[in-house]
Amino acid sequence: MEHKDPTIVAIDDISDNLVALKAFVIDAFPRARVFTAQNGKKGIELAREHNPDLILLDIVMPVMDGFEVCMILKQDKELRHIPVVFLTALRGDRKSRIRALDLGGEAFISKPFDDAEFIAQIRAMMKIKAANVRELDEKKYLARIVEMRTAELKEELAERRRVEQELQVHQTELELQNKKLINARQATDELRQEYQTLFDIAPVGYLVIGPNTMIIQCNHRAAELFGTTPDYLTGRRLAMFLDQETLAAFNMYYIECCNKETKKISEFISRSGHTLLSDPRHLHFFGKGIQSENNECHCIVAISDITELHQYQDALREVNRKLHLLTNITRHDILNQVMVLAGSLDLIRIKREEGAPIDVDIARCESAKETISRLITFTRSYEGLGARKPVWQSAGTVVEMTRQTTDIPVTVDPSIDAIEVYADMMLNNVFSNLFQNAEQHGGQISRITVSFHQNGRKGILVVEDDGIGIPDDMKEQIFERGVGKGTGLGLFFCSEILGITGISVCETGTPGEGARFELHIPVGVWKSHNETSPSPKP
């Protein structure tokens, strides 16, 4: 489909030529966007920034002539699809035309321009640009298909190799079993010992449950999930560790396992102080009923901790919600500014005809342009939000990595080295923003301090300074979008990153004594490797 409003970059070392050229284009295409440059370097930068429908390029220019500019454009894979139209006053210069076309130029127009021909060339270049974009998209699509098929073939090859390896392992096992049959008792004892070893060291928790939920056998991982030892669990009833609701559900689960030969899958959520663990966890139970030697029903249960999976799923849902909200808000703001630009341009055209001053309208256009640029820059920041799953991160390592972003001395409490936080991979951006916010808006600051303490079961990371602080009436507003002395997006972005895994941030400092940002980390989203708390290190 043909574009009605082209975007054009014009490059000519003579400013009068650029003014005339821009006026001609605007006259032919009133809503066209024309960006001008008086040298090749600036023109290439404009092409990268605006991705125009075509580039109008003068040949004779100092430092970098039009041929060199065209060569750079066509060698850049991000810019080569943009049509280049050479402009020259040398109508009969056949060598220049040939060289221009050899370098990849799409057209060659001699000055003075024929109006109809020039407009037709612009429209033709717009079509070429659209065709180039479609071709590029098709190439990318085909590349993705090839990549996917290559990955599938690699997986198939890996699967074949795995099967071959398994067959080799099975063959070896058969040979070993044949040898073990020579001495059945010895073989049985060895297998029993191997089973017990695997059972004990398995990364999945295993329980053997008998009648009345009696724990007949358990391994180390199961005991770890219960917060105790295998010796303590064995011989005790599971009912001692479950609340009434969970116990009733498990009894039904046990009956189903005993009455069916097929395996039964269930999931229980433990709650603090009532069920299996000291922290809220999601446990996945996988069980099967068997008959014991005395004809009793036993249930073999495998227990997996899938809490992190649930945390990731919750975080993913939160990321999707935030990105959807941010995208809608940003798109709405940009459209508003575009309307301001359009209205101001209309007023400028009218006032020019009337000879009225247009300074206010130009200032309004500049303001709208800066706002759009700032909003687009912000979208680049949050496009990485939630791009990768949250992970456990060392708070000490993250702070150490980001303390270099400020010239203000940062004092870090050594106890932070033992703290891990389950957060988005952009957690380092939070501390960078907080440090830079202090440096830019905190006044005369001599130090920034980072510490950690526990409030009940909640962990609190603190970033504070000794600057001018934040007024009481701004403590909540600073985390809102668009509020602040700078871009108004830094602290809002911090709040969005932290909120992915349920972490909240607030400002609790005293005005005049410094800012104090507290990161409130809920239970299950932080953990500590020790309980020591030595004095801070500079």
C-alpha positions in Angstrom: 0.0 0.0 0.0 1.4 3.4 -1.0 2.3 5.9 1.8 0.7 9.3 1.6 3.0 11.0 4.1 6.7 10.2 3.4 9.6 10.5 5.7 12.6 11.9 3.9 16.3 12.7 4.9 17.9 15.3 2.6 21.7 15.7 2.6 23.4 18.7 1.0 26.2 21.0 2.2 24.4 24.1 1.0 21.7 25.2 3.4 19.7 27.2 0.8 19.4 24.0 -1.3 18.0 22.2 1.8 15.5 24.9 2.5 14.3 24.9 -1.0 14.2 21.2 -1.2 12.3 20.9 2.1 9.8 23.5 1.0 9.2 21.7 -2.3 8.6 18.4 -0.6 6.2 19.9 2.0 4.3 21.6 -0.8 3.9 18.3 -2.7 3.3 16.3 0.5 1.9 18.6 3.2 2.3 16.1 6.0 5.7 14.8 5.0 8.5 14.6 7.6 11.7 16.1 6.1 15.0 15.9 8.1 18.0 17.8 6.7 21.8 17.5 7.2 24.6 19.6 5.8 27.2 16.7 5.9 27.2 13.0 5.3 27.9 12.0 8.9 24.9 13.9 10.2 22.7 12.5 7.4 23.7 8.9 8.3 22.8 9.6 11.9 19.3 10.9 10.8 18.8 7.8 8.7 19.5 5.6 11.6 17.2 7.6 13.9 14.2 8.0 11.6 14.3 5.1 9.1 13.1 7.3 6.2 11.3 6.2 3.1 14.1 7.7 1.0 17.3 9.7 1.2 18.0 12.6 -1.2 21.8 12.9 -1.5 23.9 15.6 -3.1 27.1 14.3 -4.7 29.5 17.1 -4.4 30.2 17.8 -0.6 33.3 18.4 1.4 34.9 15.8 3.7 32.5 13.0 2.7 31.0 13.2 -0.8 27.7 11.6 -1.8 29.4 8.5 -3.2 31.0 7.7 0.1 27.8 8.4 2.0 25.9 6.0 -0.3 28.6 3.3 0.1 28.3 3.5 3.9 24.5 3.4 3.8 24.4 0.4 1.5 27.0 -1.5 3.6 24.9 -1.1 6.7 22.4 -4.0 7.0 20.0 -1.7 9.0 20.0 1.0 6.3 20.6 -0.7 3.0 16.9 -1.1 2.3 16.3 2.7 2.2 16.3 4.0 -1.4 18.9 6.6 -2.2 18.2 9.3 -4.9 21.3 11.2 -6.0 21.0 15.0 -6.8 23.4 16.8 -9.0 23.6 19.9 -11.3 25.7 17.9 -13.8 23.0 16.7 -16.1 25.3 15.1 -18.6 27.8 13.5 -16.2 27.5 9.9 -17.4 30.4 8.6 -15.2 28.8 10.0 -12.0 25.5 8.4 -12.9 27.2 5.0 -13.5 29.2 5.2 -10.3 26.1 6.2 -8.3 24.1 3.3 -9.6 27.1 0.9 -9.0 27.2 2.0 -5.3 23.5 1.0 -5.0 21.7 4.2 -5.6 18.2 3.7 -6.8 17.8 6.9 -8.9 19.6 10.0 -10.2 17.9 13.4 -10.6 19.6 16.4 -12.2 19.0 20.0 -11.0 16.9 22.0 -11.7 14.2 19.4 -11.0 11.2 18.7 -13.1 8.3 18.9 -10.5 6.3 16.0 -11.9 9.3 13.8 -12.3 10.6 14.6 -8.8 7.2 13.8 -7.2 7.0 10.6 -9.2 10.5 9.6 -8.1 9.5 10.2 -4.4 6.4 8.0 -4.8 8.4 5.4 -6.6 11.1 5.3 -3.9 8.3 4.9 -1.3 7.1 1.9 -3.1 10.7 0.5 -3.4 11.2 1.1 0.4 7.9 -0.8 1.1 9.0 -3.6 -1.2 12.4 -3.8 0.5 10.8 -4.0 3.9 8.5 -6.8 2.8 11.4 -8.6 1.3 13.4 -8.1 4.5 10.5 -9.4 6.6 10.2 -12.5 4.3 13.9 -13.2 4.7 13.6 -13.0 8.4 10.6 -15.3 8.4 12.4 -17.8 6.2 15.5 -17.5 8.5 13.3 -18.3 11.5 11.8 -21.3 9.7 15.3 -22.6 8.8 16.5 -22.0 12.4 13.5 -23.8 13.8 13.9 -26.8 11.5 17.7 -26.9 12.2 16.9 -27.0 16.0 14.3 -29.8 15.4 16.9 -31.8 13.4 19.5 -31.2 16.2 16.9 -32.4 18.8 16.2 -35.5 16.7 19.9 -36.2 16.4 20.4 -35.7 20.1 17.4 -38.0 20.8 18.8 -40.7 18.6 22.2 -40.5 20.3 20.5 -40.6 23.7 18.5 -43.7 22.7 21.7 -45.3 21.4 23.5 -44.5 24.6 20.6 -45.9 26.6 20.7 -49.0 24.6 24.4 -49.3 25.3 23.7 -48.8 29.0 20.9 -51.4 29.0 23.2 -53.8 27.2 25.8 -53.3 29.8 23.3 -53.7 32.6 22.0 -57.0 31.1 25.6 -58.3 30.9 26.1 -57.3 34.5 22.8 -58.9 35.6 23.8 -62.2 33.9 27.0 -62.2 35.9 25.1 -61.4 39.1 22.8 -64.4 38.6 25.8 -66.6 39.5 25.4 -65.6 43.0 21.7 -64.5 43.6 22.0 -63.6 47.2 25.0 -61.4 46.7 23.3 -59.7 43.7 20.1 -59.1 45.7 22.1 -57.5 48.5 24.0 -55.3 46.1 20.8 -54.1 44.4 19.1 -53.5 47.7 22.1 -51.4 48.8 22.1 -49.5 45.5 18.4 -48.8 45.8 18.8 -47.5 49.3 21.6 -45.2 48.3 19.6 -43.8 45.4 16.6 -43.5 47.6 18.6 -41.6 50.2 20.4 -39.2 47.9 17.6 -38.6 45.4 16.9 -34.9 44.8 13.1 -35.6 45.0 11.5 -36.3 48.4 10.2 -39.9 48.8 7.8 -41.2 51.5 6.4 -44.7 52.0 3.0 -44.2 53.8 1.1 -47.0 55.5 -2.3 -47.2 57.1 -3.3 -44.3 59.4 -0.8 -42.2 57.4 2.1 -43.9 59.2 5.5 -42.9 57.7 7.2 -46.3 57.1 10.2 -44.9 55.2 11.5 -41.5 54.0 14.7 -40.1 52.4 16.8 -37.1 53.2 15.1 -34.7 50.7 11.6 -35.5 52.2 12.9 -34.9 55.7 14.4 -31.6 54.5 11.0 -30.5 53.1 9.5 -31.3 56.5 12.3 -29.4 58.3 13.6 -32.4 60.2 15.6 -35.7 59.8 14.6 -39.1 58.4 15.0 -40.7 61.8 12.5 -38.3 63.3 9.9 -38.8 60.5 10.1 -42.6 60.3 7.5 -44.2 62.6 5.4 -41.1 63.0 2.0 -40.3 61.5 1.9 -37.8 58.6 -1.1 -36.3 60.4 1.3 -34.7 62.9 2.5 -32.4 60.1 -0.7 -31.5 58.3 -3.6 -29.2 59.1 -7.1 -30.7 59.1 -8.0 -29.5 55.6 -4.8 -30.8 54.1 -5.0 -34.1 56.1 -8.5 -34.7 54.8 -7.3 -34.1 51.2 -4.4 -36.5 51.7 -6.5 -39.2 53.2 -8.7 -39.1 50.0 -5.5 -39.2 48.0 -4.2 -42.2 49.9 -7.5 -44.1 49.3 -7.3 -43.4 45.6 -3.7 -44.6 45.4 -4.7 -47.9 47.2 -7.8 -48.5 45.0 -6.2 -47.8 41.7 -3.2 -49.2 40.0 -2.6 -46.0 38.0 -0.5 -43.3 39.5 -2.2 -40.3 41.1 -1.0 -36.7 40.9 -2.0 -34.1 43.4 -0.8 -30.8 44.7 -0.9 -29.3 48.2 -0.1 -25.8 49.4 1.4 -25.7 52.8 0.8 -22.7 55.0 3.0 -21.2 57.7 2.6 -22.8 61.1 0.0 -25.4 59.9 1.5 -27.7 57.4 4.7 -29.2 56.1 7.1 -26.3 56.0 8.0 -23.1 57.9 7.6 -21.1 54.7 4.6 -21.2 52.3 5.5 -23.7 49.6 3.8 -25.4 46.6 4.4 -29.2 46.8 3.7 -31.7 44.0 2.8 -35.2 45.1 3.1 -38.1 42.8 2.1 -41.5 44.3 1.2 -45.1 43.6 -0.4 -47.7 45.8 1.4 -51.1 46.4 0.6 -54.2 48.5 3.1 -54.9 51.3 4.2 -58.4 52.4 1.4 -58.6 55.0 -1.2 -57.5 52.4 -1.4 -53.9 53.7 -1.8 -51.0 51.3 1.3 -48.8 51.2 1.5 -45.6 49.2 4.8 -44.6 47.7 4.8 -40.8 47.3 7.3 -38.6 45.5 7.3 -35.0 46.6 8.7 -32.1 44.5 8.9 -28.5 45.6 7.5 -26.5 42.7 7.3 -23.2 44.6 9.7 -21.4 42.2 7.7 -22.5 39.2 4.6 -20.9 40.8 6.6 -17.8 41.6 7.7 -17.6 38.0 4.1 -18.1 36.7 2.9 -15.4 39.1 5.7 -13.1 38.0 5.0 -13.8 34.3 1.3 -12.9 34.8 2.4 -9.7 36.6 4.9 -8.8 33.8 2.2 -9.3 31.1 -0.2 -7.0 33.1 2.4 -4.3 33.6 3.6 -4.4 30.0 0.1 -4.2 28.7 -0.7 -1.3 30.9 2.6 0.5 30.1 2.2 0.0 26.4 -1.4 1.4 26.4 -0.4 4.4 28.5 2.7 5.2 26.5 0.9 4.8 23.2 -1.9 7.1 24.4 0.7 9.7 25.5 2.6 9.6 22.2 -0.6 10.0 20.2 -1.5 13.0 22.4 1.8 14.6 21.5 1.4 13.8 17.8 -1.9 15.6 17.9 -0.2 18.6 19.5 2.4 18.5 16.8 -0.2 18.3 14.0 -2.2 21.1 15.5 0.8 23.3 15.9 2.0 22.7 12.4 -1.5 23.7 11.1 -1.3 26.9 13.1 2.2 27.6 11.8 1.0 27.3 8.2 -1.9 29.5 8.8 0.1 32.2 10.6 2.8 32.2 8.0 0.2 33.1 5.4 -1.1 35.8 7.7 2.4 37.0 8.6 1.7 36.4 12.3 4.4 35.4 14.8 4.9 31.6 15.1 7.5 31.4 18.0 5.0 30.0 20.5 3.9 27.3 18.1 7.4 26.3 17.3 8.2 26.1 21.0 5.1 23.9 21.4 6.4 21.6 18.6 9.8 21.4 20.2 8.2 20.5 23.6 6.0 17.8 21.9 9.1 16.4 20.1 11.1 16.2 23.3 8.2 14.5 25.1 7.8 11.9 22.3 11.6 11.2 22.4 11.5 10.8 26.1 8.6 8.4 25.9 10.3 6.3 23.2 13.4 6.2 25.3 11.3 4.9 28.2 9.9 2.1 26.0 13.4 1.0 25.3 14.0 0.7 29.0 10.9 -1.3 29.9 11.0 -3.6 26.8 13.4 -5.8 28.8 11.0 -6.0 31.7 10.3 -9.7 32.4 12.1 -10.8 29.2 13.8 -13.5 31.3 12.4 -15.5 34.2 13.1 -14.1 37.7 16.1 -15.8 39.4 17.7 -15.9 42.8 20.3 -13.1 42.9 22.9 -12.2 45.5 22.0 -8.8 46.9 25.7 -8.1 47.7 26.8 -8.9 44.1 24.1 -6.7 42.6 25.0 -3.7 44.8 28.7 -4.2 44.2 28.1 -4.2 40.4 26.0 -1.0 40.5 27.9 1.1 43.1 30.3 2.1 40.3 27.4 4.1 38.6 27.8 7.0 41.1 30.7 9.1 42.3 29.3 9.2 45.8 30.9 6.8 48.3 28.6 3.8 48.9 28.8 2.0 52.3 27.5 -1.5 52.2 26.5 -3.6 55.3 28.5 -6.9 55.0 25.4 -8.8 56.1 23.9 -8.1 52.6 26.4 -10.6 51.1 24.4 -13.4 52.7 21.1 -12.2 51.3 19.5 -13.6 48.1 16.5 -12.1 46.4 14.1 -13.7 43.9 13.7 -10.9 41.4 13.6 -9.9 37.8 17.0 -9.9 36.0 16.8 -6.1 35.8 17.2 -5.8 39.6 20.6 -4.0 39.0 18.7 -1.2 37.2 16.8 -0.6 40.5 20.0 0.1 42.4 21.5 2.1 39.5 18.4 4.3 39.5 18.4 4.8 43.2 22.1 5.7 43.3 21.8 8.1 40.3 18.6 9.6 41.8 20.5 10.5 45.0 23.4 11.9 43.0 21.3 14.1 40.7 18.5 15.2 43.1 19.9 14.8 46.6 21.9 18.0 46.9 25.2 17.9 48.9 25.5 14.2 49.6 28.6 12.8 51.3 27.6 9.1 51.4 25.0 6.5 50.4 24.4 3.5 52.7 22.9 0.1 51.8 21.8 -2.2 54.6 19.4 -5.0 55.3 17.2 -6.0 58.3 14.4 -8.3 59.0 10.9 -7.2 60.1 9.0 -10.3 61.2 9.3 -12.7 58.3 9.7 -9.9 55.8 13.1 -8.7 54.6 13.9 -5.0 54.1 16.7 -3.7 51.9 17.4 0.0 52.7 19.2 2.5 50.4 19.6 5.9 52.2 21.7 9.1 51.9 22.4 12.2 53.9 21.1 14.7 51.3 18.2 17.1 51.3 15.6 14.3 51.4 12.1 14.2 49.9 9.2 16.4 51.0 6.4 14.5 52.8 3.8 15.4 50.2 6.0 13.8 47.4 6.9 10.5 49.1 4.1 8.5 47.3 4.0 10.6 44.2 7.6 10.1 43.2 6.8 6.5 42.2 4.1 7.6 39.8 4.7 7.8 36.1 5.8 11.3 34.9 6.6 12.7 38.4 10.1 14.0 39.2 12.7 16.5 38.2 14.2 14.4 35.5 12.4 12.2 33.1 9.9 11.3 35.7 10.2 7.6 34.8 13.2 6.2 36.9 11.5 5.5 40.2 8.3 4.4 38.5 10.4 1.9 36.5 12.0 0.7 39.7 8.6 0.1 41.3 7.5 -1.9 38.2 10.7 -4.1 38.2 10.3 -4.9 41.9 6.6 -5.5 41.6 7.1 -8.5 39.3 7.9 -10.7 42.2 5.8 -8.9 44.8 8.5 -6.6 46.2 7.3 -3.1 47.1 9.3 0.1 47.5 8.6 3.2 49.6 10.4 6.3 50.8 10.6 6.8 54.6 13.3 9.4 55.0 13.1 12.7 57.0 13.0 15.8 54.8 16.3 17.8 55.3 18.1 14.7 56.7 18.2 12.5 53.6 16.2 10.1 51.4 15.6 6.6 52.6 14.2 4.0 50.2 13.0 0.7 51.7 12.5 -2.4 49.5 10.0 -4.7 51.3 10.6 -8.3 50.3 7.8 -10.8 51.2 8.5 -14.2 52.7 9.6 -16.8 50.1 11.1 -14.1 47.9 14.3 -13.7 50.0 16.6 -16.0 51.9 19.8 -15.7 54.1 22.8 -18.0 54.2 23.7 -17.1 57.8 22.5 -15.1 60.7 25.8 -13.1 61.3 25.6 -9.3 61.1 29.2 -7.7 61.3 29.8 -4.0 61.2 29.5 -2.2 57.9 32.4 -1.9 55.5 33.1 1.3 53.5 
